[in-house]
Amino acid sequence: MRNIEHERYRQILNTIIQNGGGPRLVDEPAVHADINEMAVVNHARYITDKKEQIRYGIRDAARRALARIEDGDFGECLDCGEPISPKRLMAIPWAECCVQCQSRREETESLQKAA
C-alpha cells in the first residue's frame, strides 16, 4: 500500500478516535414514575450502554489499525496474511481481517456462544 493511502487511512482513523466522545446521558425518571416510565428509561439506558460499548470498541480497533500503519502491516489480514480489499478498508478502515477470515471468526464465535 502506498504512503499516500496510509496517510488517508491515518486521517480517517484519527477522526474516528477523536469523535468517539464521552458517554451519552439518559433522562432520569421522575420521582413518582410509574412502572412503564421506569421501563422506558431502563431500556434507553440499556441501548445507550450498548451503543457506547460499540463506539469504544471501534475506537480501540482504530487505535490498533493506526499501530499497524506504523508497523507497516496495515491492510494485511491478521489471520491469512493476504491483502484486505481496498473496498473493505474504505468501508471499515479498522478491519483486521479479510472478508473470508472475518466470516470464519464470526462463525467460530457464534458456535462458541451456542455451546
C-alpha positions as CSV (number, residue, x, y, z in Angstrom):
1,M,0.0,0.0,0.0
2,R,1.4,3.4,-0.9
3,N,2.3,6.1,1.6
4,I,-0.4,8.4,0.3
5,E,-3.0,5.7,1.1
6,H,-1.6,5.1,4.5
7,E,-1.9,8.8,5.2
8,R,-5.5,8.9,4.1
9,Y,-6.3,5.9,6.4
10,R,-4.3,7.5,9.2
11,Q,-6.5,10.6,9.0
12,I,-9.8,8.6,8.8
13,L,-8.7,6.5,11.9
14,N,-7.7,9.6,13.9
15,T,-11.0,11.2,13.1
16,I,-12.8,8.1,14.4
17,I,-10.8,8.1,17.6
18,Q,-11.3,11.8,18.2
19,N,-15.0,11.8,17.5
20,G,-15.6,8.9,19.9
21,G,-16.8,11.3,22.6
22,G,-17.9,10.5,26.1
23,P,-20.9,8.7,27.4
24,R,-24.3,10.0,26.4
25,L,-26.7,10.9,29.3
26,V,-30.2,9.4,29.6
27,D,-33.0,11.3,31.2
28,E,-33.7,10.1,34.8
29,P,-37.3,9.2,35.6
30,A,-39.4,11.5,37.7
31,V,-39.6,10.7,41.5
32,H,-43.1,9.3,41.1
33,A,-42.6,7.5,37.8
34,D,-44.8,4.5,37.2
35,I,-43.6,1.1,36.0
36,N,-44.0,2.0,32.3
37,E,-41.9,5.1,32.6
38,M,-39.2,3.2,34.5
39,A,-39.2,0.5,31.8
40,V,-38.7,3.1,29.1
41,V,-35.9,4.8,31.0
42,N,-34.2,1.5,31.7
43,H,-34.5,0.4,28.1
44,A,-33.0,3.7,27.0
45,R,-30.1,3.2,29.4
46,Y,-29.5,-0.3,28.1
47,I,-29.5,0.9,24.4
48,T,-27.2,3.8,25.4
49,D,-24.8,1.4,27.1
50,K,-24.7,-0.9,24.1
51,K,-24.0,1.9,21.7
52,E,-21.2,3.1,24.0
53,Q,-19.7,-0.4,24.0
54,I,-19.7,-0.4,20.3
55,R,-18.3,3.1,19.9
56,Y,-15.4,2.3,22.4
57,G,-14.8,-1.0,20.6
58,I,-14.4,0.8,17.3
59,R,-12.1,3.4,18.8
60,D,-9.9,0.6,20.2
61,A,-9.9,-1.1,16.8
62,A,-9.0,2.2,15.1
63,R,-6.0,2.6,17.6
64,R,-4.8,-0.9,16.7
65,A,-5.2,-0.1,13.0
66,L,-3.0,3.1,13.5
67,A,-0.4,0.9,15.1
68,R,-0.5,-1.5,12.1
69,I,0.1,1.5,9.8
70,E,3.2,2.5,11.9
71,D,4.4,-1.2,11.8
72,G,3.8,-1.5,8.1
73,D,1.2,-4.3,8.5
74,F,-1.9,-2.2,7.7
75,G,-4.1,-3.7,5.0
76,E,-2.9,-7.3,5.6
77,C,-5.2,-9.9,7.1
78,L,-4.1,-10.9,10.6
79,D,-5.2,-14.5,10.0
80,C,-4.1,-15.4,6.5
81,G,-1.7,-12.6,5.7
82,E,-3.4,-11.8,2.4
83,P,-4.2,-8.2,1.5
84,I,-7.6,-6.8,2.7
85,S,-9.5,-5.5,-0.2
86,P,-9.5,-1.7,-0.7
87,K,-13.3,-1.7,-0.7
88,R,-13.4,-3.4,2.7
89,L,-10.9,-0.9,4.1
90,M,-12.9,2.1,2.8
91,A,-16.0,0.7,4.5
92,I,-14.2,-0.5,7.7
93,P,-10.8,1.2,7.9
94,W,-10.1,-0.6,11.2
95,A,-10.6,-4.1,9.6
96,E,-8.2,-6.6,10.9
97,C,-9.1,-9.5,8.6
98,C,-10.2,-10.1,5.0
99,V,-13.9,-11.0,4.4
100,Q,-13.3,-14.7,4.4
101,C,-11.3,-14.8,7.6
102,Q,-13.7,-12.5,9.3
103,S,-16.6,-14.7,8.3
104,R,-14.7,-17.7,9.8
105,R,-14.1,-15.8,13.0
106,E,-17.8,-14.9,13.3
107,E,-18.9,-18.5,12.7
108,T,-16.5,-19.8,15.3
109,E,-17.7,-17.1,17.8
110,S,-21.3,-18.0,17.2
111,L,-20.6,-21.7,17.7
112,Q,-18.8,-20.9,21.0
113,K,-21.7,-18.8,22.2
114,A,-24.2,-21.6,21.3
115,A,-22.1,-24.2,23.3
